[in-house]
Amino acid sequence: MKVLRDYQGKSVRLTDERLAHIKEHPEMVDMEAALEETLLKPHLVIRSGADTSANLNYRYYYGTLVGDKWLCAVVKYEAEDAFVLTAYLTDKPKKGVQLWPSK
């Protein structure tokens, strides 16, 4: 297990099980450093519409295995805990309440 930092300085757990889940997708195998960077320095953070205790952290990357894409790192926040649920590459961020940068 690794403990990462998000853009607000909060500790975020990345368990071995979640990392293995993320790396099941071939395009994500070499994206662990990018995942850490996305949490620490996102370009955009959106509150999840499906789970309001989860945030979608986005950062744009050029030249991934599947082209230029947004990396989305999904973090669940609980009272005394925060952990990565999943991460994936996508063409565009989801719509929702923008948490950062604040409008």
N, C-alpha and C positions, 0 to 999 in steps of 0.2 A: 504494500500500500504506500502511496505517496500522498503528501499533504502539499497542496498547491495554494497559491494566493489569487484572489479575484481582484478586480479593479478597485474595490473598496477596501482592500487589505484584509478581507476575511479569509480564514482558513477553509479550504475545500478539499475533501477527501477524494482521492481517485483510487478505488480498490483494484486489486489484481483481477477480480472477476469482471468489473466494469471495463477495465482496459482490454481484457481478452475479448469481451463482447464487441467493443469498438473495432478491434483489429480483425474480427471475423470478416470485415469488408475489406477487400484487397486494396482499395484506394486509400484506406486509413492506416495501413501498416506502418508507414514511416512518418506519420503525422503527430506523434506524441509531443514533440517540442512545439509544434504549431498549436496544439491543444492548450498547452501551458501558456503560450503567448496570448492566445485568444481570451483566456480567462483574465490574465493580468492587464492586457492592453486591447480590449475589444474596440471595434469601430462603432458598434451598436449593441444595445441590450434591450430586449423586448420581454415583457411579462408573458408567460405562456397563457394562451387562451384555454387550454385544456386543463391546466393545473396552476392556479394562481400562486402557489408556493414555489413554482419553478421559473427560472429565468433562462432565456435563450440568448447566449452570448455569441455575437457574430464578428468575424474578422475576414477580410477579403484576401485571398491568396492567388497569385499568378502562377501558372505552370504546374498545377497539381497533376497527378496521374490521369485525371479526367478533365483537364483544362482549367481555365480560370474560374474559381468558385469561391463561395462564402463557406467558411468553416463554422458550423453551429455547435457550440458546447452547451449542453443542457445541464443546469445545476439546480438541484432541489434544496431549498432552504427550510430548515426546521428550527425550533426555538434555540437549541444549543448545538446544531449540527448543520453542515452543508456538504453535499456530495455530488459528484458527477453522475448523472443518469446515463447519458449517452453522448455521442458526438458524431456528426456526419457532414458531408459536403452537399451543398445545395446551390441552385441557380440564383435564388433570391431569398431575402429574409421574409419571415411570416409577418403578417399584419398584426398589430396589437398595440398595447400601451407601451410607448417608448420610455424606458427608465433612464437610459444613458445614451448619448449625452442628453441632458435634460433640455427640453424645448423652452 
